[in-house]
Amino acid sequence: MSPTRGAAASIAPPAPGRPDKPRGGRFGSLAGWAQRHRWAALLIWVAVLAAVTLVSGAAGSAYKNNFALPGTDSQAATDLFTKHGSAQAGDSVDIVLKDSQGLDGRKPGVERMLAEVKGLPGVADVRSPYADASAVSRDGTIGYATVTLDGKAEAVPKEDITAIIDTAKSAESGGLQVELGGEAVRGAQEKGSPIAELAGILAAVIILGLLFGSLVAAAVPLITALFAVGSALGLIVLASHVFTIADFTPPITMLVGLGVGIDYALLIFYRYRHELTDGAEPAEATRKALDAAGRTVFFAGCTVIIALLGLVALGLGSLQGVALALALTVLTTMAASLILLPALLAVFGRRIQRHVLKHAARAAARGKVEGRRWRALAAAVQRRPLPALLVAAFALLALSAPALSMRLGFADAGNDPATTTSRQAYDLLAEGFGPGFNGPLIVLVQGDEAAGQGVRSELAEAEGVATASPAMPSEDGALSTVIVYPKTSPQAEGTADLVHHLRDDVAPGLERDTGAEILVGGSVAASQDFADTVSQRLPLFVAVVVGMSSLLLMLVFRSVWIPVKAALLNLLSISAALGAMTLVFQYGWFGVQQGPIEAFLPVLIFAIVFGLSMDYEVFLVSRIHEEWERTKDHSLAVREGLATTGKVITAAGAIMIVVFGAFMLSADRMLQQFGLGLAVAILVDALVIRCLIVPAVMQLLGERAWWLPAPLARRLPKVALERPVNS
């Protein structure tokens, strides 16, 4: 036997009596087709990428941020605003002015600027600060003009908002400062360069290069991921014309697509490398790798897609579109791993084989046994499984604890970078009119004007209210609107408490006294409604996803305890990630500005991380199960399972961590939270859970890990995840 074969044998000795060429399955057959038609497969992917890029570029995007929730007070108020012609039906832009010498001397220039703004496209009306004494601070140095748009912020073209910004800023001179605020302005601001995406790609290249020591070998998983992500981004742009997809979807798609794409390709490629070191020719190694690890990728991808499609059933506005877009991205990356990757391996197979065999020969000459350290780690955990389990579990539970006090909400201009005009407008309004001015509550009163004025008087005296505007009747007189300004800032817990206080305690009494129906709406109330809805529907979503995934694991491993263990540990990694997010972004660790966690992130992170965690779970446990079936020695199976998968799980996890963690470099607070949450979850899962807790639990369970009640075993269909190929 050659030194290369000898080195390979130390990785995973072949089973006695195992056939040299096992019968291939469907994934092996798919790999065989991709190899035989390698250039056709590559050409198809290039054509698809080029076509969707050109067509999506010509069609343009139609992203819409729609977090409407039918059945909530805020949505009912918005619908009535629109129906009765209230001025609050359209969104607005605030033009904030400051002059330390007073605004009175600036009136001619400001009025000229406002007249120009009124004539711009997308503007329905402009209210000057000089026409409303309440629009100027008590000291006369800060004021604001209200620009009413002819529609909701997401419906007004960004170029129209940019024109408003440029026109207003042109009035700056001498000591006059002009800043603009509002959701429309925030959406029109430049989002910055794609430094996070580029940093993630660069870090992934470095890790792949260190792992394989070959530029070609490192490039294959990365090329697979880039083709998949590029195709998915184009398809999502086209899908935005059919579905409601939020404008923050592309960077999230890039983040998830790169991480998942490289992860899936790496798992298959690593199995391919093992087959080469075991003496297989490149074509045979590709078929074996796809027939084994390809099944793991398919199962993991389906789990992620099922979890994401579960979000659609939650009915959470444009989050449904985000879930569809991410499911499409995962589907594309899965297809690329199963079709494009085998074609690339057919093209570069001989070069990769020479490098792999040369590397294996050098390792054999030095007496280096691959997986030795992981085997030693598994043995150490097996000697004292209970202490290892308790210490690791206690640490993760401690990290998870802050998630119990997580407060959901949405970022506003107060979280924008200090240099942006929206943030400066926010700060000026808070300085001149109080912190609650940036997050008013819009109270709708269905009744006559007298009822509206009576409601206004009571609201002004309510606890937590700084002031309330006079009741403003709608065009048809059917309802009145009162603007209520809280004493606290929009993201403060006191403002959320005020929303519930007005709805639960104040409004019922006023409705009895006036006979009018009262609804509390506005963007702050809508954000609270969304957060409350997520909190209410999350348990059912978690139960459905965990239940379906556990059932699949039971079918695959024919065990009761394996799916129970997997579900509990996956939940533990997710809760640890949410705890870390709470510490950093809600409590302000490491100097981060305090604020709520974006309301839709917990469900998104749960869906994505649960699927990715299942990926590592299946990859590790399937190798343990394979060794168990071969040797019937449970302790040996656990050690060999970790020895043969520890390196690739750690490498795959490291790539996903740096790709996700790179989004901490983004200026967008939501992307920072998303990146940190995913990075922490993968770090915990790949290192603490897969390398410590899983071996400890499997050792404690022993042969009971594969127990399945006989009646259930007879009724469950048999599903083979991996065929017994040489590894």
N, C-alpha and C positions, 0 to 999 in steps of 0.2 A: 504494500500500500504506500502511496506517495505521502510525503510530509503534509501536503495539503489535505489529503483525505483524513490523515490522522488528526489534524487540527479540527477538522469538521466533526469528526466522530466525538471529540470531547465536548462539543456543543450540545449535541443531542444524539446519542447512540441509537442506531436503528433497531427496531424491535425484531426479535427473533421471529423468523417466519413471515416477516412483512414482505409483501410482494414488491419487487423493484419498480414496477410501473403500475400503480394503482389506477383503477378506472377513474377517468376524469368526470367532473360534473358539468353543470351548465356554465359556471363561471370559467372553468378551464376551457370549455369549448368556445366561449366568447373571447377568451384570450388568444386561443388558436386562430380564430378568424381575424382578429386584429393584427396578429403577427403575419399571417399569410397575405393580408391586404394592408400592410403597414402604411404604404404611401397613400393609398386611398383613404384610410382612416385619418391620417394626418391632414390630408387635403380637405376632408369633410369638416374637421374641426376648424381649420384655417378659414374655410369658406363660411362656416356658421358665424365665427367671430367677426369676420369682415362684414358679412351681411347685416347682422344685428347692430353692429357699430354704425354702419352707413345709414341704415333705415332709422335707427333711434336718433341719430344726429339730425336727420332731415325732419323727422316728426317732432322732435323736441319733447321735453318732459311736461307732464301735467300733474305735478305733485300737489296734494291738498292736505293741509293739516285740519282734520275734522274729528274733534273729540266729542261730538254731540252724543248725548245719552238720552234717548226718548224715555219719558216717564219721570225724569228728575225735575225739580223746581226750576233750576237754571235753564234747562232746555224749554220747558213750558213758557217761561218768561220771554225767552228769545223768540219763540214762535208767535207770542202775542204782540211783542214789539213790532215784528214784521207785519202781522195782520192788520194792526190798527195804526200803522204809520207813525210810530214813535221815532223820535230822533235817535234813540239808542239802537235802532235796527241795524245801522251801518257802524263799522268801527271808526275810530278817530285817531288822529295824530296830534300830539301836543307840541307846539312850538314854544319852547321855554326861553324866556329872556331875562338877562340879569345885567344891571348896571349899578355899581355901588353908589353912584351919584343920584340915582333915582330914574325911573322909566319915563316920567312926564316929559323930560326934554327930548326924548327919543321918538315921540309920537309920530311926527311926519314921515320919518324914514321907515318906521315899523308899519304904518298904515299902507305905504306904497308897496312894501314887500308883501303884505297880506293880500292886497288887491291882485298882485301878480299870481300868488298861490291860488286864489279863488278861481282864476281863469285856466288852471292846469287841468289836464285830463285826470279823471278819477276823483275829483273834488266836488262834493255836493254843496258844502257850505263852509264858511269860515267865521268864527266868532272872535272878535278882537278883545284883548284884555282891557282896552279903554272903554268898552261898552258894558263891562260887568265889573263892578268894584270888587266882587269876591274873587276875581281872577288875578288880583294883585295882592302881594303880601302886605302885612300891616306896616312894614317900614318902607314900602314902595319901591324896593330894589329888585324884586323878583315877580314876574308875571308870566302868564301863559295864554296863548291863543289856541283855540280848539278848531282843528280842521276835520270836519266830518266827511268821511269817504262815501262814495256811492255804492259801497258793498262791504262785505266782510274782508278782513285783512288778507286772507289767503286768496280771495278772488280778484283783488286789485293787482294789475301787473307790476312787477318790481321796478320796471323802468319809470312808471308813473310816480312811485314812492321816491325813487332816486331824484326825480325832477323836483319834487317838493322839498327834499333835503337840500339840494343845491341852491334852489331859489331862496329858501329861508336863510341858509348860511351866508349868502351873498350880502345880507344886511349887516353882518358883523363889521364894526369899525370902532376905532377908539377904545372905549371901555365897555362896549356892548358885547356881551356873550350870547350867542344863539345856539341852542341845542334842541334836538328833536327826540321825542319819545313815543312809545306805543308799539304794539306787536307788529304792525306793518313796517315800522322803521327797523325793528330788530331783525325781521326777516329779510330786509333789503341790504343789510350791512354785509360787507365782505367777510367771508368765513375763514379767510387765511389760506396759506399754502398747505398742500397735502403732506406736511412734514411727518405726521404720525404714520401714515401709510408707508412712506418711503423708509422711515426708520425701522418699521416692522419687517419690511422685505429685506433690508440690509442685515438686520440681526438674524433673520431666518437663514440667509445665505451663509453667514459666518458659522452658525451652529451646524448646518448641514455639511459644510466643508470640514469642520473639526470631526464630525461623526464619521464621515466616509473617507476623508483624506484625498478626495478626487473632485475636481471641478465638474466633470461630466456627471458623476454619480450624484453630486449635490444639486446639479441643475435639473435633473429629471423630475423630482417631486415638485420643485418650484415652478417649472414650466407647466406642469399639469395643473397646478393651482391657479396660475395666472390665466391660462386659457379658460378655465372654468369660471373664474371671477369676471373676466372680461365679457364672456358670453352672457353671464347672469345679469350684469349691470345693464347691458343693452336690452335684454328681455324685460327687465324691470321698468325701464323708461317707457317701453311700448305698453306694458301692463298698466302704467299709471293713467293711460287714456281710458281704461276700462274699469279699473278698481280705484278706490280711494287710498292712495299711498302717500304717506307723510314725506315732507321734504328732507327729513333727517335720515331717511332710509338708505341712500347710497353709501355714506361712510360706515354705517352699521353693517351693510352688506359686504363691503370691502373687508371690514374687520373679521366678520364671521367666515366669509368665503376663503380668505387667505389662511386663517387658522385651521379650519376644517379641511380645506383642500390639501394643504401640506401634510396635515395629520393623517388623512386617509391614504394619500400616496406613499407616505413614509412607512406606514404599517405594511402595506403590500410590498414595497421595495425592500424593506428589511427582511421579510420572509424570502423574497427572491434572492437576496444576498446569501442567506443561510442555505438555500437550495444549491447555489453555485459552489459554496464551500463544501457541500456534501457530495460534490462530484457531478451534478446534473449539468447538461448542456443548457445554454441560455434559453432556447425555445421551451425545453422541458421544464426548466426552473420557473419560467414565466407562468406556464399552465398550472404548475403545482402551487405557486404563490397565490394566483388568482382563485384557485379552487379551495384554498385554505383561508388565507387572510382576506381574500375578496369577499368571502361570506361574512366575515366579521364586519367589514366595512359596510356591506349591504344592510346587515341587521342594524348596525349603529345608525346609519343614515336614515333608515326607515323609522327608527325610534325618535330621532330628532324631528323628522317631518311630522310624525303623529303628534308629538308634543306641540309643535308650532301650529298645526292645523287645529289643535284643541283651543288655541287662542282665538281662532275665528269664531268658535261657538260662544265665546264670552261676550261678543257683541260690543266691544269697546272701541267704537269709532274707527279712526284711521289706523289703530293698532292692528286691526284685522288685515289691512293692506300690508303693514310691516311684516306680519306673520306669514302672509302669502309670499311676499318677496323673499324672506329668509328661507322658507321651505323650497322655493324655486332655486335659490342659490345652493342649498344643500343637495338637492336633486341633481343639479348640474355638476357639482364637484364629485358626487358619487359616480355619475356617468363618465366623467373624465377619468376617474381612477380605474374604472373597469374597462374602458375602451381606449382612451388616449394613452394612458400609461403603458399598457402592453405594446402598443405600436412604437412608442419611444424606446422601450426596452429591446424591441426587435431591431431598431436602427442602431442603438449604441451598445447592444448586448455584448459583443466580442470585446470592446474596449473596457467595459465594466468588468467582464469576467477576468480579463488579464490583471486588472488592478486588484480585484478581490482575491484571486488566487495568490498573487504575489504578496499581498498583505497577510494572508493566512499562513503562507510559507514562512515569512519572517517571524510571525507570532509563534509558530510551532518551533522554530529554531531557538527562540528565546525561552521556550518552555511555558509560554503564556497560554492560559486556558480561558477562553471567553466565558464570561458569566461567573468567574470565580468569586468576585467580591459580592455579587448578588446572592450567590449560593451561600456564602458565609453569613451574609445578613439574614437570610431566611433561617439558617441554622441557629443563629443567635436568638432570633425571635421565637423559634420553636422551643428553645430550652426554657424560656420564661415567657410564655405567651400571655398569661393574665396580666403581669405588670406592664408589658408593652402595650397591651390593649387599653388598660385603664389610664396610663399616662397620656397616650395619644388622644383617647376619647375625651379625657378631662380638658386637655389643651384646646381641642376643637369646640367643646361645649362652652368654655370660657370665652373664646373668640365669637361664638354665636350669640352669647347673651345680649349684647347691645341691640341685636335685631328685634328683640321683644319690644323695645321702645322706639322702633323706626317710625318716623312721621313722613307720610307720603304727600307730595305736592308737585308743583312745577316751578322750574327756574323762571325768574323774570329779569327785568333790566338791571335789578340790583345785583345780579350775578354776572353781568356782562363785564368784559375787561374794562378797566378804568379809563382807557383811552377812547372808548367808543362814545358816540354822541348819545346813544340811548342810555348808557350808564350815567353820563354827566347830566342829562335831563332828569333822570330819576333822582340823583343826589340833590339837584337844585330844587326840585319840587318838595322833597322831604325837608330841605333846609328852610324853604319859604312857607310851607303850609302844614308841616307835620308828617311823620312817617306813614300814617294811614292814607295820605292823599294819593299815593301811587297804587292803591288797591281798593277803590271804592266798591261798595255793594249797591247794586241797582235793585231797589224794591219797587215792585209793580203792584198797583192798587186798582183792582177792577171795581170801579164805582164812580160816583160823581166827584166834582172838584172838592166839595166840602169834606167828603170822606178822605180824599187824598191829603188835605191839610190837617185833618184830625190825626191821621196815621203819622204824618210828618212830625207833629208835636210830640207824640208818644215815643217815636223812634229816637228823637234828639235827646230824650232823657234816659234812654236805655243804657245799661251798664256796658262799658267798652266802646261807646260811640263818642267820637270827638265832636261831630256836627252833622247836620242833615240839611240838604238843600230844600228850598220850597218845592212843593208838588208841581210837576210840569205836566199839563194835560196833553194827551195825544191829539192828532189832527181831527179825529172824529169824536173826541170827548168821551170815549168809552172807558178810558183808563187814565191813571196818573202815574207818574214816575217820581220817586224820591231817591236821591243819591245820598247814601249813607257813608260817611268817612270814619273808619275805625281809628282808635287811638294807637293801634300797633301797625307794624309794617305788613305788607301782603303775605309774607312767608312766615310770620310769627305765629306761634301756637295760639296766642290770644285772638288772632283774627279768625282762625278756624273755629275756635270756641264761640266767637261772636255770631258766625253764620248759624251754628246749631242753636244758640240761645235765641236769636231772632225767630227762627223757624219753629222751635219747639216750645218756647216760653212766651214770647212777645206776640207773635202773629195770631195764635188761637184766640187770645183775649180781645185783640183789636178786631178780628173778624166777627166775634160775637157782638161787640159794641157798635160797629159801623155797618155790619151787613155786607161788607165788601170782601172779596177774595184777595189774599195777599200772597205774593210770590217773591222770594229773595233770589235774585239772579246776578249777572255780571261775571266777569272772567274769574274773579277770586272764588265766587260761589261755585262756578262751573268746575274749577280745579278741585275744589273740595268734594263735589259730587262724584267726579271721576275717581278720586282717591278712595272715597267711601265704597264706590261700586267695586273697585278692584279688591278691596279688603273683604267685601261680602262674597264675591264670586271665587276668590282664590282657593279656598278649601275644596270646593267641588272640582275645580280644575286640577289641583294637585292629586286628589283622589282618583280621578279618571286616568291621568297620565301614569301615575304610579301603578294603578291596577292593571292597565293594559301592558305596560312594560314588564311587570312581574309575571303576568300570564305568558308573555313571549319567552321570558327566561325559564319559566317552568317547562315549557314545551322543549326548549333547546337542551337544557341540562337534566331534565326529568328529576327535579329535586324541589322540595318545599323550602328548605333553608337557604339555598343559593339566592332565589329572588327576594326573600325577606331581608337577608343580609345586604344585598345590593341596593334595595330601596332605602333602607335605613342609612346606609353609608352615603348614598347619593344625596339624601336630604341633609345629612350632616355637613357635607362639603358646600352645599348651597347656602345653608344657614350661616356657616362660617364666612362665606363671601358677603352675605348681606350684613353680617355683624361688622366686618371690616369697612364696608361702605358707610355704615352708620357712624362708626367712630371717626372716619376721615371727613365725611361731607356734612353730617348732621351736627357732630360735636366739634368739628374744626381741628382735628389732629393735624400736625405737621404744617400749621399755618394756613390751612385751607379755609376759605370763607364758609361760615356756617349757613345751613339752609336745609330744606327737606330733600328727601330722595325722590327723584322723578317717579311719578305715580305708576308709570307703565313698566319701569325697569325690573321690578321683582318678578313679574310673570314672564317677561322676556328672558331674563337670566335663568329662571327656573327651567323654562322649556329648552333652552340651548344647553345649559350645563347638565341637565339630567340626561340628555341624549349623549353628550360627549363623555360623561362619566360612565354611561353604559358601554360606550366604546372600549374604554380601558378595562372595565369589568369583564366584558366578554373576551377581550384579547388575552387577559391574564388567566381567567378561570377556565377558558377553553383549553389552554395549554396544560393547566393542572389536570383537567378532566382527561385530556389525551394521555398523559402519563399515568393517571389512575387506571384507565382502561387497559393500558399496556402492562403495568407492573402490579397493580392491586396493592401497592405500598403507598399509603396516604401521605406519610411524612416526606418520602422521596418525591412524590408527585408535587407537593407544595414547593419544595426546594428547587426542583428542576423547572417548574412553571415560572417562578420568579427569576431564576438564572437566565432563562431563554427569552424573557420578555422585559426584564427590568431596565435594560439599556435603552430599548426602543421606546418604552413607555416614558422614561425620563426624558429622552431626546425629543419625542413628540410633544410632551408636556412643556419642555423648555421653549420650543418653537412657538407654541400657542401662547405661552406666558409673555414672551417678548413681543409678539404681534399684538396681543391684547393690551399689554402694558404700555406699548408705544402710544396708545391713544390717550395716555395721561399727558402727553405733550400737546394735545389739542387745546385750542382756546375755548371749546364748547364744553360747558360743565356737564351736560348730559353724556357726552362721549367720554369724558374723564371718569364719570361714575360707572358707565358701562364697561370701559376697559379695565378699571380696577376690580370690579366685581368678577368678571370672567377670569382675569389673571389670578386672583386669589383662589377662586374655586378650582382652577386647573392645578395650581401649585399644591393646594391641600390634597386634591385627589390623586395626583401623580406621585407625590412623595409620601405624605403621611398615611393616606388610606391604602393605596395599592402596595406600598412597600413595607408598611408596618401593621396596619389594622387587619387587612385581608389575610396575610399569612398567619397572624395570631388567631383570628376567628376560625380560619380553616383548620388550624392545628387543634384548637379546642373542640371543634365539632367532630373532627376525625372522620370516620366512615359515615357518620350520621349526616354529613354534608350532602351526600347523594341519596338521602332517603326520600322515597315517594310512596305514599300508601298504595297498597296493591290495587284496590278498587279504582283509584284515580289513574294509576299506571295503565290499567287495561283500557280506560276510556280516552286517555290523551293520545293524539296522533304523535308519531315519532318524527322529529325534525332534526336532521343532522346539520350542525353548524359547520364543522370542519371535517373534511375527510382525513383519514389517517395517512398522511403523506410523510415522507422523510423530512425531518427538520434538523 
